[in-house]
Amino acid sequence: MSRLPGWLREGARVLDPAKDREGIVQFIGEYEDPYTRRVTASAVFLRPEGGGKEWIVPDHQALRQADAR
């Protein structure tokens, strides 16, 4: 597992290129995929700014720091 970048923390605005969406980091921690039962130690839980449906990114390396607003 690679180390988390300094900008990736709870409350940070990030871009998820795989979904072409921006989200706010809600939590970084362990996640077990309910279908594969694979456990990820540092999954990133994201939610759109202002609320909405949360999504999970198992590999933080796929995320990019979003531009500040």
C-alpha positions in Angstrom: 0.0 0.0 0.0 1.4 3.4 -0.9 1.3 6.3 1.4 -1.5 8.9 1.2 -0.6 12.3 -0.3 -0.6 15.2 2.1 -3.6 16.9 0.4 -5.8 13.8 0.8 -7.6 14.2 4.1 -11.1 14.4 5.4 -12.8 17.5 4.1 -10.6 17.8 1.1 -12.1 18.4 -2.4 -11.0 15.8 -4.8 -11.6 14.8 -8.4 -12.5 11.2 -9.3 -11.5 10.8 -13.0 -13.0 7.4 -13.2 -16.5 8.9 -12.5 -15.7 12.4 -13.8 -17.0 13.8 -10.6 -15.8 16.0 -7.7 -16.4 15.1 -4.1 -15.6 15.9 -0.6 -13.7 13.3 1.4 -15.9 12.0 4.2 -13.7 9.2 5.6 -10.6 7.3 4.8 -10.4 3.8 6.2 -11.1 0.1 5.8 -13.7 -1.1 3.3 -14.9 -4.6 2.5 -16.5 -4.9 -0.9 -19.8 -6.7 -0.3 -19.5 -8.6 -3.6 -15.9 -9.7 -3.7 -15.3 -9.6 0.1 -12.0 -8.0 -0.7 -10.8 -5.6 2.0 -9.1 -2.3 1.3 -7.2 -0.7 4.1 -7.4 2.9 3.0 -10.5 3.3 0.8 -11.7 6.9 0.3 -15.4 7.7 0.9 -16.6 10.7 -1.1 -19.8 12.7 -1.3 -20.8 15.5 -3.6 -20.5 19.0 -2.1 -23.8 20.0 -0.7 -24.9 16.4 -0.2 -25.9 13.4 -2.3 -25.1 9.8 -2.8 -21.7 8.8 -1.3 -19.4 6.6 -3.4 -16.2 4.7 -2.5 -12.8 4.8 -4.3 -10.8 1.7 -3.2 -7.5 3.0 -4.7 -6.6 6.6 -3.6 -4.0 6.8 -6.4 -6.8 7.2 -8.9 -7.9 10.5 -7.2 -6.6 14.0 -8.1 -6.6 17.2 -6.0 -9.5 19.4 -7.2 -9.1 23.1 -7.9 -10.0 25.3 -5.0 -13.3 27.2 -5.4 
